[in-house]
Amino acid sequence: MPPIAIIVKAIEKNSKEKIEDRAVIVADKIIENLLINGSTKFPEIYNDPTAHYLMTKRWPYKKWASEIIKSEIKWWKKEFCESYRANVRKDSKNLLEYDNGVLQIATNSTKKLIKMMSLKDIMERGSHESKRMVSKETQGV
């Protein structure tokens, strides 16, 4: 069996190629929708959260579609693909972390939840300690 590092590199290489292909396909889909429907109909990219995010936050579709010039489309496509890849990588960094060579799956929300649970435990311990102190003081008086 090959070492884990080689397996991880192979997966990353394959996923990188797929991300680039997917970015081009989605950009072509958006451009095709623009040419057919103009700014009246949002492209059907709801199942792709990265593309949906980019076309609602970075380039709000209606505004973008009504302002883009035909000669700028090829440059926008390159910029879209770069942004798409960057956003996918950013999202995947939230999901995959290496801890002492061990691949762990985690999200920022999970980390926050764990921290909150830890704080809750500390607060509960603190409240139990203060209750014990109060009960000792009242017993001693």
C-alpha positions, 0 to 999 in steps of 0.5 A, a space after each residue: 500500500 502506498 504511503 498516505 502522503 502519496 494518496 493525499 497528493 493524488 486526490 488533491 491533483 485530481 480534485 484540482 483538475 476537476 475544480 478547473 474544469 468545473 469553473 470553466 463549465 459553470 462560466 460557460 453556463 452563465 455566459 450562455 444564460 446571459 446571451 439567451 436571457 440577458 439579465 432577466 433570468 438568473 442562471 441555473 447554478 443553485 446546486 453549485 454553492 460557489 458559483 451561486 455565491 460569486 453570482 450573488 455577492 461578487 457579481 450580482 447577476 442582474 447588475 453584472 448582466 446589464 453592464 457587461 460589454 461583449 468584449 469583456 466576457 472573455 476577461 470576466 470568464 478568466 476572472 470568474 474561474 480564478 475566483 471560483 478556484 480560490 473560493 473552492 480552496 478556501 471552503 476546502 481549507 475549512 473542511 480539511 486540516 492536518 494535525 500531526 500528520 493526521 487528516 481531520 475533518 473540521 469546520 469553523 462552526 464545529 471548532 466554535 461549538 467545541 470551544 463553546 462547549 468547553 466554556 460551558 463546562 468551565 462556567 458550570 464547574 465555576 457555578 458548582 464551585 461557587 454554590 459549594 462555597 456559598 453552602 459552606 459559608 452558610 453552614 459555618 455561620 
